Amino acid sequence: MAQIATQQLTLYVNLHAGKDAEGKDIIKKKVYKNVKVGVDLEKLILIGNALASLQDLPVAELEVLSNGVLLNNI
C-alpha cells in the first residue's frame, strides 16, 4: 500500500485586504515555511491566529500545504 512521508509543512495566513474595482476580494498571503511535521492541528490554528493578530489586516483563512514523498510499500 502506498503512503506519503511528509517532509515539510507550510502555513499560509491569508489576510483580507479589501475589494477590487469589480468587487472581488483582495487576499494577501503571509507564508511560514518549515512548520514542524506532526504538529497538532489545534495548535497550528492557534499559532496561525496568533500570527494573524500581529497583522493590520483581518484574517480571511488559514491554509496548510504538505509536501512529501510518495512511498510504495510492496
PDB file with SEQRES, HELIX, SHEET and CRYST1 records, atoms N, CA, C and O in Angstrom:
SEQRES   1 A   74  MET ALA GLN ILE ALA THR GLN GLN LEU THR LEU TYR VAL          
SEQRES   2 A   74  ASN LEU HIS ALA GLY LYS ASP ALA GLU GLY LYS ASP ILE          
SEQRES   3 A   74  ILE LYS LYS LYS VAL TYR LYS ASN VAL LYS VAL GLY VAL          
SEQRES   4 A   74  ASP LEU GLU LYS LEU ILE LEU ILE GLY ASN ALA LEU ALA          
SEQRES   5 A   74  SER LEU GLN ASP LEU PRO VAL ALA GLU LEU GLU VAL LEU          
SEQRES   6 A   74  SER ASN GLY VAL LEU LEU ASN ASN ILE                          
HELIX    1 AA1 LEU A   41  SER A   53  1                                  13    
SHEET    1 AA1 3 ASP A  25  VAL A  35  0                                        
SHEET    2 AA1 3 ALA A   2  LYS A  19 -1                                        
SHEET    3 AA1 3 VAL A  59  ASN A  72 -1                                        
CRYST1    1.000    1.000    1.000  90.00  90.00  90.00 P 1           1          
ATOM      1  N   MET A   1       0.833  -1.178   0.000  1.00  0.00           N  
ATOM      2  CA  MET A   1       0.000   0.000   0.000  1.00  0.00           C  
ATOM      3  C   MET A   1       0.883   1.249   0.000  1.00  0.00           C  
ATOM      4  O   MET A   1       1.872   1.318   0.730  1.00  0.00           O  
ATOM      5  N   ALA A   2       0.528   2.209  -0.803  1.00  0.00           N  
ATOM      6  CA  ALA A   2       1.314   3.435  -0.909  1.00  0.00           C  
ATOM      7  C   ALA A   2       1.038   4.356   0.269  1.00  0.00           C  
ATOM      8  O   ALA A   2      -0.069   4.396   0.806  1.00  0.00           O  
ATOM      9  N   GLN A   3       2.078   5.099   0.658  1.00  0.00           N  
ATOM     10  CA  GLN A   3       1.967   6.066   1.746  1.00  0.00           C  
ATOM     11  C   GLN A   3       2.709   7.336   1.358  1.00  0.00           C  
ATOM     12  O   GLN A   3       3.537   7.337   0.446  1.00  0.00           O  
ATOM     13  N   ILE A   4       2.401   8.406   2.060  1.00  0.00           N  
ATOM     14  CA  ILE A   4       3.121   9.663   1.859  1.00  0.00           C  
ATOM     15  C   ILE A   4       3.929   9.958   3.115  1.00  0.00           C  
ATOM     16  O   ILE A   4       3.391  10.002   4.222  1.00  0.00           O  
ATOM     17  N   ALA A   5       5.224  10.160   2.926  1.00  0.00           N  
ATOM     18  CA  ALA A   5       6.102  10.558   4.026  1.00  0.00           C  
ATOM     19  C   ALA A   5       6.221  12.081   3.974  1.00  0.00           C  
ATOM     20  O   ALA A   5       6.952  12.630   3.149  1.00  0.00           O  
ATOM     21  N   THR A   6       5.498  12.749   4.856  1.00  0.00           N  
ATOM     22  CA  THR A   6       5.509  14.214   4.874  1.00  0.00           C  
ATOM     23  C   THR A   6       6.883  14.704   5.305  1.00  0.00           C  
ATOM     24  O   THR A   6       7.445  14.250   6.302  1.00  0.00           O  
ATOM     25  N   GLN A   7       7.406  15.640   4.527  1.00  0.00           N  
ATOM     26  CA  GLN A   7       8.726  16.181   4.820  1.00  0.00           C  
ATOM     27  C   GLN A   7       8.695  17.649   5.220  1.00  0.00           C  
ATOM     28  O   GLN A   7       9.599  18.124   5.907  1.00  0.00           O  
ATOM     29  N   GLN A   8       7.659  18.372   4.793  1.00  0.00           N  
ATOM     30  CA  GLN A   8       7.617  19.794   5.098  1.00  0.00           C  
ATOM     31  C   GLN A   8       6.172  20.272   5.127  1.00  0.00           C  
ATOM     32  O   GLN A   8       5.355  19.869   4.299  1.00  0.00           O  
ATOM     33  N   LEU A   9       5.867  21.136   6.092  1.00  0.00           N  
ATOM     34  CA  LEU A   9       4.580  21.813   6.146  1.00  0.00           C  
ATOM     35  C   LEU A   9       4.805  23.306   5.968  1.00  0.00           C  
ATOM     36  O   LEU A   9       5.785  23.860   6.467  1.00  0.00           O  
ATOM     37  N   THR A  10       3.895  23.949   5.255  1.00  0.00           N  
ATOM     38  CA  THR A  10       3.935  25.391   5.067  1.00  0.00           C  
ATOM     39  C   THR A  10       2.589  25.954   5.508  1.00  0.00           C  
ATOM     40  O   THR A  10       1.536  25.469   5.094  1.00  0.00           O  
ATOM     41  N   LEU A  11       2.634  26.974   6.346  1.00  0.00           N  
ATOM     42  CA  LEU A  11       1.423  27.631   6.836  1.00  0.00           C  
ATOM     43  C   LEU A  11       1.233  28.934   6.078  1.00  0.00           C  
ATOM     44  O   LEU A  11       2.145  29.757   5.995  1.00  0.00           O  
ATOM     45  N   TYR A  12       0.036  29.113   5.524  1.00  0.00           N  
ATOM     46  CA  TYR A  12      -0.332  30.350   4.848  1.00  0.00           C  
ATOM     47  C   TYR A  12      -1.380  31.062   5.689  1.00  0.00           C  
ATOM     48  O   TYR A  12      -2.417  30.485   6.017  1.00  0.00           O  
ATOM     49  N   VAL A  13      -1.111  32.305   6.035  1.00  0.00           N  
ATOM     50  CA  VAL A  13      -2.087  33.148   6.712  1.00  0.00           C  
ATOM     51  C   VAL A  13      -2.609  34.107   5.651  1.00  0.00           C  
ATOM     52  O   VAL A  13      -1.906  35.027   5.234  1.00  0.00           O  
ATOM     53  N   ASN A  14      -3.839  33.887   5.219  1.00  0.00           N  
ATOM     54  CA  ASN A  14      -4.452  34.710   4.182  1.00  0.00           C  
ATOM     55  C   ASN A  14      -5.215  35.858   4.839  1.00  0.00           C  
ATOM     56  O   ASN A  14      -6.065  35.650   5.705  1.00  0.00           O  
ATOM     57  N   LEU A  15      -4.889  37.067   4.405  1.00  0.00           N  
ATOM     58  CA  LEU A  15      -5.454  38.270   5.001  1.00  0.00           C  
ATOM     59  C   LEU A  15      -6.360  38.992   4.007  1.00  0.00           C  
ATOM     60  O   LEU A  15      -6.036  39.097   2.823  1.00  0.00           O  
ATOM     61  N   HIS A  16      -7.480  39.482   4.490  1.00  0.00           N  
ATOM     62  CA  HIS A  16      -8.436  40.195   3.644  1.00  0.00           C  
ATOM     63  C   HIS A  16      -8.001  41.650   3.537  1.00  0.00           C  
ATOM     64  O   HIS A  16      -7.988  42.382   4.526  1.00  0.00           O  
ATOM     65  N   ALA A  17      -7.640  42.065   2.300  1.00  0.00           N  
ATOM     66  CA  ALA A  17      -7.110  43.413   2.083  1.00  0.00           C  
ATOM     67  C   ALA A  17      -8.123  44.323   1.393  1.00  0.00           C  
ATOM     68  O   ALA A  17      -7.752  45.379   0.881  1.00  0.00           O  
ATOM     69  N   GLY A  18      -9.390  43.931   1.371  1.00  0.00           N  
ATOM     70  CA  GLY A  18     -10.420  44.762   0.754  1.00  0.00           C  
ATOM     71  C   GLY A  18     -10.969  44.134  -0.504  1.00  0.00           C  
ATOM     72  O   GLY A  18     -10.869  42.925  -0.711  1.00  0.00           O  
ATOM     73  N   LYS A  19     -11.557  44.980  -1.351  1.00  0.00           N  
ATOM     74  CA  LYS A  19     -12.138  44.520  -2.615  1.00  0.00           C  
ATOM     75  C   LYS A  19     -11.579  45.353  -3.756  1.00  0.00           C  
ATOM     76  O   LYS A  19     -11.237  46.523  -3.587  1.00  0.00           O  
ATOM     77  N   ASP A  20     -11.492  44.716  -4.935  1.00  0.00           N  
ATOM     78  CA  ASP A  20     -11.018  45.442  -6.107  1.00  0.00           C  
ATOM     79  C   ASP A  20     -12.192  46.174  -6.772  1.00  0.00           C  
ATOM     80  O   ASP A  20     -13.305  46.177  -6.244  1.00  0.00           O  
ATOM     81  N   ALA A  21     -11.938  46.792  -7.929  1.00  0.00           N  
ATOM     82  CA  ALA A  21     -12.955  47.576  -8.630  1.00  0.00           C  
ATOM     83  C   ALA A  21     -14.148  46.735  -9.066  1.00  0.00           C  
ATOM     84  O   ALA A  21     -15.247  47.260  -9.244  1.00  0.00           O  
ATOM     85  N   GLU A  22     -13.933  45.418  -9.239  1.00  0.00           N  
ATOM     86  CA  GLU A  22     -15.010  44.527  -9.663  1.00  0.00           C  
ATOM     87  C   GLU A  22     -15.730  43.885  -8.484  1.00  0.00           C  
ATOM     88  O   GLU A  22     -16.644  43.082  -8.673  1.00  0.00           O  
ATOM     89  N   GLY A  23     -15.323  44.236  -7.278  1.00  0.00           N  
ATOM     90  CA  GLY A  23     -15.974  43.686  -6.094  1.00  0.00           C  
ATOM     91  C   GLY A  23     -15.403  42.362  -5.611  1.00  0.00           C  
ATOM     92  O   GLY A  23     -15.952  41.749  -4.695  1.00  0.00           O  
ATOM     93  N   LYS A  24     -14.300  41.909  -6.219  1.00  0.00           N  
ATOM     94  CA  LYS A  24     -13.668  40.656  -5.801  1.00  0.00           C  
ATOM     95  C   LYS A  24     -12.762  40.913  -4.600  1.00  0.00           C  
ATOM     96  O   LYS A  24     -12.144  41.972  -4.484  1.00  0.00           O  
ATOM     97  N   ASP A  25     -12.696  39.926  -3.710  1.00  0.00           N  
ATOM     98  CA  ASP A  25     -11.833  40.052  -2.529  1.00  0.00           C  
ATOM     99  C   ASP A  25     -10.363  40.104  -2.926  1.00  0.00           C  
ATOM    100  O   ASP A  25      -9.917  39.381  -3.817  1.00  0.00           O  
ATOM    101  N   ILE A  26      -9.623  40.971  -2.250  1.00  0.00           N  
ATOM    102  CA  ILE A  26      -8.175  41.026  -2.405  1.00  0.00           C  
ATOM    103  C   ILE A  26      -7.583  40.304  -1.197  1.00  0.00           C  
ATOM    104  O   ILE A  26      -7.830  40.684  -0.052  1.00  0.00           O  
ATOM    105  N   ILE A  27      -6.795  39.253  -1.467  1.00  0.00           N  
ATOM    106  CA  ILE A  27      -6.201  38.441  -0.410  1.00  0.00           C  
ATOM    107  C   ILE A  27      -4.680  38.593  -0.454  1.00  0.00           C  
ATOM    108  O   ILE A  27      -4.053  38.398  -1.496  1.00  0.00           O  
ATOM    109  N   LYS A  28      -4.108  38.939   0.678  1.00  0.00           N  
ATOM    110  CA  LYS A  28      -2.655  38.992   0.838  1.00  0.00           C  
ATOM    111  C   LYS A  28      -2.244  37.763   1.644  1.00  0.00           C  
ATOM    112  O   LYS A  28      -2.897  37.413   2.627  1.00  0.00           O  
ATOM    113  N   LYS A  29      -1.154  37.108   1.223  1.00  0.00           N  
ATOM    114  CA  LYS A  29      -0.690  35.891   1.900  1.00  0.00           C  
ATOM    115  C   LYS A  29       0.606  36.134   2.641  1.00  0.00           C  
ATOM    116  O   LYS A  29       1.533  36.757   2.124  1.00  0.00           O  
ATOM    117  N   LYS A  30       0.651  35.634   3.855  1.00  0.00           N  
ATOM    118  CA  LYS A  30       1.894  35.572   4.623  1.00  0.00           C  
ATOM    119  C   LYS A  30       2.267  34.096   4.685  1.00  0.00           C  
ATOM    120  O   LYS A  30       1.429  33.257   5.018  1.00  0.00           O  
ATOM    121  N   VAL A  31       3.511  33.776   4.368  1.00  0.00           N  
ATOM    122  CA  VAL A  31       3.949  32.385   4.261  1.00  0.00           C  
ATOM    123  C   VAL A  31       4.954  32.071   5.366  1.00  0.00           C  
ATOM    124  O   VAL A  31       5.911  32.811   5.591  1.00  0.00           O  
ATOM    125  N   TYR A  32       4.710  30.957   6.046  1.00  0.00           N  
ATOM    126  CA  TYR A  32       5.612  30.484   7.107  1.00  0.00           C  
ATOM    127  C   TYR A  32       6.000  29.050   6.764  1.00  0.00           C  
ATOM    128  O   TYR A  32       5.196  28.126   6.884  1.00  0.00           O  
ATOM    129  N   LYS A  33       7.255  28.885   6.332  1.00  0.00           N  
ATOM    130  CA  LYS A  33       7.744  27.574   5.907  1.00  0.00           C  
ATOM    131  C   LYS A  33       8.379  26.820   7.066  1.00  0.00           C  
ATOM    132  O   LYS A  33       8.625  27.374   8.138  1.00  0.00           O  
ATOM    133  N   ASN A  34       8.637  25.542   6.819  1.00  0.00           N  
ATOM    134  CA  ASN A  34       9.320  24.653   7.753  1.00  0.00           C  
ATOM    135  C   ASN A  34       8.584  24.515   9.081  1.00  0.00           C  
ATOM    136  O   ASN A  34       9.202  24.498  10.146  1.00  0.00           O  
ATOM    137  N   VAL A  35       7.266  24.416   9.007  1.00  0.00           N  
ATOM    138  CA  VAL A  35       6.468  24.132  10.195  1.00  0.00           C  
ATOM    139  C   VAL A  35       6.744  22.682  10.584  1.00  0.00           C  
ATOM    140  O   VAL A  35       6.857  21.813   9.720  1.00  0.00           O  
ATOM    141  N   LYS A  36       6.848  22.431  11.864  1.00  0.00           N  
ATOM    142  CA  LYS A  36       7.175  21.091  12.356  1.00  0.00           C  
ATOM    143  C   LYS A  36       6.155  20.066  11.868  1.00  0.00           C  
ATOM    144  O   LYS A  36       4.950  20.223  12.066  1.00  0.00           O  
ATOM    145  N   VAL A  37       6.659  19.021  11.228  1.00  0.00           N  
ATOM    146  CA  VAL A  37       5.800  17.935  10.753  1.00  0.00           C  
ATOM    147  C   VAL A  37       5.242  17.193  11.970  1.00  0.00           C  
ATOM    148  O   VAL A  37       5.979  16.888  12.907  1.00  0.00           O  
ATOM    149  N   GLY A  38       3.967  16.912  11.953  1.00  0.00           N  
ATOM    150  CA  GLY A  38       3.335  16.207  13.059  1.00  0.00           C  
ATOM    151  C   GLY A  38       2.761  17.123  14.118  1.00  0.00           C  
ATOM    152  O   GLY A  38       2.291  16.658  15.156  1.00  0.00           O  
ATOM    153  N   VAL A  39       2.793  18.435  13.862  1.00  0.00           N  
ATOM    154  CA  VAL A  39       2.243  19.377  14.829  1.00  0.00           C  
ATOM    155  C   VAL A  39       0.733  19.149  14.940  1.00  0.00           C  
ATOM    156  O   VAL A  39       0.065  18.848  13.950  1.00  0.00           O  
ATOM    157  N   ASP A  40       0.213  19.297  16.143  1.00  0.00           N  
ATOM    158  CA  ASP A  40      -1.215  19.146  16.384  1.00  0.00           C  
ATOM    159  C   ASP A  40      -1.967  20.243  15.630  1.00  0.00           C  
ATOM    160  O   ASP A  40      -1.587  21.411  15.702  1.00  0.00           O  
ATOM    161  N   LEU A  41      -3.023  19.880  14.914  1.00  0.00           N  
ATOM    162  CA  LEU A  41      -3.743  20.848  14.096  1.00  0.00           C  
ATOM    163  C   LEU A  41      -4.389  21.950  14.927  1.00  0.00           C  
ATOM    164  O   LEU A  41      -4.474  23.092  14.474  1.00  0.00           O  
ATOM    165  N   GLU A  42      -4.841  21.630  16.126  1.00  0.00           N  
ATOM    166  CA  GLU A  42      -5.413  22.662  17.001  1.00  0.00           C  
ATOM    167  C   GLU A  42      -4.356  23.703  17.367  1.00  0.00           C  
ATOM    168  O   GLU A  42      -4.641  24.899  17.415  1.00  0.00           O  
ATOM    169  N   LYS A  43      -3.141  23.238  17.622  1.00  0.00           N  
ATOM    170  CA  LYS A  43      -2.041  24.168  17.934  1.00  0.00           C  
ATOM    171  C   LYS A  43      -1.688  25.004  16.708  1.00  0.00           C  
ATOM    172  O   LYS A  43      -1.365  26.186  16.825  1.00  0.00           O  
ATOM    173  N   LEU A  44      -1.753  24.388  15.544  1.00  0.00           N  
ATOM    174  CA  LEU A  44      -1.448  25.109  14.314  1.00  0.00           C  
ATOM    175  C   LEU A  44      -2.467  26.227  14.076  1.00  0.00           C  
ATOM    176  O   LEU A  44      -2.103  27.304  13.605  1.00  0.00           O  
ATOM    177  N   ILE A  45      -3.726  25.981  14.397  1.00  0.00           N  
ATOM    178  CA  ILE A  45      -4.753  27.015  14.290  1.00  0.00           C  
ATOM    179  C   ILE A  45      -4.459  28.149  15.265  1.00  0.00           C  
ATOM    180  O   ILE A  45      -4.562  29.322  14.907  1.00  0.00           O  
ATOM    181  N   LEU A  46      -4.094  27.801  16.492  1.00  0.00           N  
ATOM    182  CA  LEU A  46      -3.762  28.830  17.482  1.00  0.00           C  
ATOM    183  C   LEU A  46      -2.572  29.669  17.033  1.00  0.00           C  
ATOM    184  O   LEU A  46      -2.578  30.892  17.181  1.00  0.00           O  
ATOM    185  N   ILE A  47      -1.556  29.017  16.487  1.00  0.00           N  
ATOM    186  CA  ILE A  47      -0.367  29.722  16.001  1.00  0.00           C  
ATOM    187  C   ILE A  47      -0.732  30.623  14.830  1.00  0.00           C  
ATOM    188  O   ILE A  47      -0.307  31.777  14.773  1.00  0.00           O  
ATOM    189  N   GLY A  48      -1.520  30.096  13.893  1.00  0.00           N  
ATOM    190  CA  GLY A  48      -1.940  30.886  12.739  1.00  0.00           C  
ATOM    191  C   GLY A  48      -2.728  32.112  13.145  1.00  0.00           C  
ATOM    192  O   GLY A  48      -2.522  33.199  12.604  1.00  0.00           O  
ATOM    193  N   ASN A  49      -3.632  31.943  14.097  1.00  0.00           N  
ATOM    194  CA  ASN A  49      -4.417  33.086  14.575  1.00  0.00           C  
ATOM    195  C   ASN A  49      -3.547  34.088  15.344  1.00  0.00           C  
ATOM    196  O   ASN A  49      -3.770  35.295  15.260  1.00  0.00           O  
ATOM    197  N   ALA A  50      -2.570  33.592  16.083  1.00  0.00           N  
ATOM    198  CA  ALA A  50      -1.655  34.485  16.796  1.00  0.00           C  
ATOM    199  C   ALA A  50      -0.821  35.299  15.803  1.00  0.00           C  
ATOM    200  O   ALA A  50      -0.622  36.499  15.996  1.00  0.00           O  
ATOM    201  N   LEU A  51      -0.337  34.650  14.747  1.00  0.00           N  
ATOM    202  CA  LEU A  51       0.425  35.366  13.720  1.00  0.00           C  
ATOM    203  C   LEU A  51      -0.463  36.376  13.003  1.00  0.00           C  
ATOM    204  O   LEU A  51      -0.020  37.482  12.694  1.00  0.00           O  
ATOM    205  N   ALA A  52      -1.706  36.005  12.737  1.00  0.00           N  
ATOM    206  CA  ALA A  52      -2.635  36.911  12.064  1.00  0.00           C  
ATOM    207  C   ALA A  52      -2.938  38.129  12.922  1.00  0.00           C  
ATOM    208  O   ALA A  52      -3.150  39.223  12.399  1.00  0.00           O  
ATOM    209  N   SER A  53      -2.959  37.945  14.241  1.00  0.00           N  
ATOM    210  CA  SER A  53      -3.267  39.063  15.127  1.00  0.00           C  
ATOM    211  C   SER A  53      -2.176  40.132  15.111  1.00  0.00           C  
ATOM    212  O   SER A  53      -2.408  41.265  15.531  1.00  0.00           O  
ATOM    213  N   LEU A  54      -0.994  39.774  14.631  1.00  0.00           N  
ATOM    214  CA  LEU A  54       0.109  40.732  14.536  1.00  0.00           C  
ATOM    215  C   LEU A  54       0.022  41.594  13.281  1.00  0.00           C  
ATOM    216  O   LEU A  54       0.789  42.543  13.119  1.00  0.00           O  
ATOM    217  N   GLN A  55      -0.911  41.264  12.397  1.00  0.00           N  
ATOM    218  CA  GLN A  55      -1.059  41.979  11.134  1.00  0.00           C  
ATOM    219  C   GLN A  55      -2.115  43.075  11.264  1.00  0.00           C  
ATOM    220  O   GLN A  55      -2.961  43.033  12.156  1.00  0.00           O  
ATOM    221  N   ASP A  56      -2.053  44.045  10.371  1.00  0.00           N  
ATOM    222  CA  ASP A  56      -3.036  45.124  10.353  1.00  0.00           C  
ATOM    223  C   ASP A  56      -4.351  44.687   9.707  1.00  0.00           C  
ATOM    224  O   ASP A  56      -5.403  45.259   9.993  1.00  0.00           O  
ATOM    225  N   LEU A  57      -4.294  43.673   8.836  1.00  0.00           N  
ATOM    226  CA  LEU A  57      -5.473  43.227   8.095  1.00  0.00           C  
ATOM    227  C   LEU A  57      -6.150  42.056   8.810  1.00  0.00           C  
ATOM    228  O   LEU A  57      -5.484  41.302   9.520  1.00  0.00           O  
ATOM    229  N   PRO A  58      -7.462  41.895   8.633  1.00  0.00           N  
ATOM    230  CA  PRO A  58      -8.158  40.759   9.256  1.00  0.00           C  
ATOM    231  C   PRO A  58      -7.843  39.453   8.526  1.00  0.00           C  
ATOM    232  O   PRO A  58      -7.594  39.446   7.321  1.00  0.00           O  
ATOM    233  N   VAL A  59      -7.858  38.364   9.266  1.00  0.00           N  
ATOM    234  CA  VAL A  59      -7.574  37.052   8.679  1.00  0.00           C  
ATOM    235  C   VAL A  59      -8.778  36.594   7.858  1.00  0.00           C  
ATOM    236  O   VAL A  59      -9.922  36.696   8.302  1.00  0.00           O  
ATOM    237  N   ALA A  60      -8.504  36.088   6.658  1.00  0.00           N  
ATOM    238  CA  ALA A  60      -9.549  35.524   5.799  1.00  0.00           C  
ATOM    239  C   ALA A  60      -9.629  34.019   6.009  1.00  0.00           C  
ATOM    240  O   ALA A  60     -10.716  33.459   6.147  1.00  0.00           O  
ATOM    241  N   GLU A  61      -8.459  33.363   6.034  1.00  0.00           N  
ATOM    242  CA  GLU A  61      -8.407  31.928   6.279  1.00  0.00           C  
ATOM    243  C   GLU A  61      -6.970  31.498   6.525  1.00  0.00           C  
ATOM    244  O   GLU A  61      -6.024  32.223   6.219  1.00  0.00           O  
ATOM    245  N   LEU A  62      -6.832  30.315   7.080  1.00  0.00           N  
ATOM    246  CA  LEU A  62      -5.528  29.695   7.280  1.00  0.00           C  
ATOM    247  C   LEU A  62      -5.441  28.496   6.341  1.00  0.00           C  
ATOM    248  O   LEU A  62      -6.403  27.741   6.196  1.00  0.00           O  
ATOM    249  N   GLU A  63      -4.288  28.326   5.708  1.00  0.00           N  
ATOM    250  CA  GLU A  63      -4.055  27.192   4.812  1.00  0.00           C  
ATOM    251  C   GLU A  63      -2.798  26.467   5.260  1.00  0.00           C  
ATOM    252  O   GLU A  63      -1.886  27.072   5.823  1.00  0.00           O  
ATOM    253  N   VAL A  64      -2.758  25.159   5.005  1.00  0.00           N  
ATOM    254  CA  VAL A  64      -1.558  24.366   5.257  1.00  0.00           C  
ATOM    255  C   VAL A  64      -1.259  23.567   3.999  1.00  0.00           C  
ATOM    256  O   VAL A  64      -2.137  22.901   3.449  1.00  0.00           O  
ATOM    257  N   LEU A  65      -0.024  23.639   3.553  1.00  0.00           N  
ATOM    258  CA  LEU A  65       0.433  22.854   2.409  1.00  0.00           C  
ATOM    259  C   LEU A  65       1.405  21.810   2.923  1.00  0.00           C  
ATOM    260  O   LEU A  65       2.358  22.130   3.635  1.00  0.00           O  
ATOM    261  N   SER A  66       1.161  20.570   2.561  1.00  0.00           N  
ATOM    262  CA  SER A  66       2.010  19.463   2.986  1.00  0.00           C  
ATOM    263  C   SER A  66       2.769  18.931   1.782  1.00  0.00           C  
ATOM    264  O   SER A  66       2.168  18.531   0.786  1.00  0.00           O  
ATOM    265  N   ASN A  67       4.100  18.929   1.878  1.00  0.00           N  
ATOM    266  CA  ASN A  67       4.948  18.353   0.832  1.00  0.00           C  
ATOM    267  C   ASN A  67       5.563  17.072   1.361  1.00  0.00           C  
ATOM    268  O   ASN A  67       5.982  17.004   2.516  1.00  0.00           O  
ATOM    269  N   GLY A  68       5.614  16.060   0.510  1.00  0.00           N  
ATOM    270  CA  GLY A  68       6.179  14.805   0.958  1.00  0.00           C  
ATOM    271  C   GLY A  68       6.615  13.927  -0.211  1.00  0.00           C  
ATOM    272  O   GLY A  68       6.582  14.325  -1.376  1.00  0.00           O  
ATOM    273  N   VAL A  69       7.016  12.743   0.147  1.00  0.00           N  
ATOM    274  CA  VAL A  69       7.488  11.764  -0.815  1.00  0.00           C  
ATOM    275  C   VAL A  69       6.508  10.603  -0.813  1.00  0.00           C  
ATOM    276  O   VAL A  69       6.095  10.129   0.245  1.00  0.00           O  
ATOM    277  N   LEU A  70       6.142  10.152  -1.994  1.00  0.00           N  
ATOM    278  CA  LEU A  70       5.246   9.017  -2.131  1.00  0.00           C  
ATOM    279  C   LEU A  70       6.061   7.721  -2.026  1.00  0.00           C  
ATOM    280  O   LEU A  70       6.991   7.498  -2.801  1.00  0.00           O  
ATOM    281  N   LEU A  71       5.701   6.878  -1.063  1.00  0.00           N  
ATOM    282  CA  LEU A  71       6.405   5.615  -0.825  1.00  0.00           C  
ATOM    283  C   LEU A  71       5.528   4.459  -1.276  1.00  0.00           C  
ATOM    284  O   LEU A  71       4.324   4.444  -1.020  1.00  0.00           O  
ATOM    285  N   ASN A  72       6.126   3.513  -1.935  1.00  0.00           N  
ATOM    286  CA  ASN A  72       5.400   2.329  -2.386  1.00  0.00           C  
ATOM    287  C   ASN A  72       5.884   1.143  -1.582  1.00  0.00           C  
ATOM    288  O   ASN A  72       6.960   0.604  -1.844  1.00  0.00           O  
ATOM    289  N   ASN A  73       5.093   0.737  -0.604  1.00  0.00           N  
ATOM    290  CA  ASN A  73       5.439  -0.411   0.237  1.00  0.00           C  
ATOM    291  C   ASN A  73       4.866  -1.689  -0.383  1.00  0.00           C  
ATOM    292  O   ASN A  73       3.682  -1.994  -0.239  1.00  0.00           O  
ATOM    293  N   ILE A  74       5.716  -2.405  -1.057  1.00  0.00           N  
ATOM    294  CA  ILE A  74       5.273  -3.647  -1.704  1.00  0.00           C  
ATOM    295  C   ILE A  74       5.560  -4.840  -0.807  1.00  0.00           C  
ATOM    296  O   ILE A  74       5.259  -5.975  -1.175  1.00  0.00           O  
TER     297      ILE A  74                                                      
END                                                                             
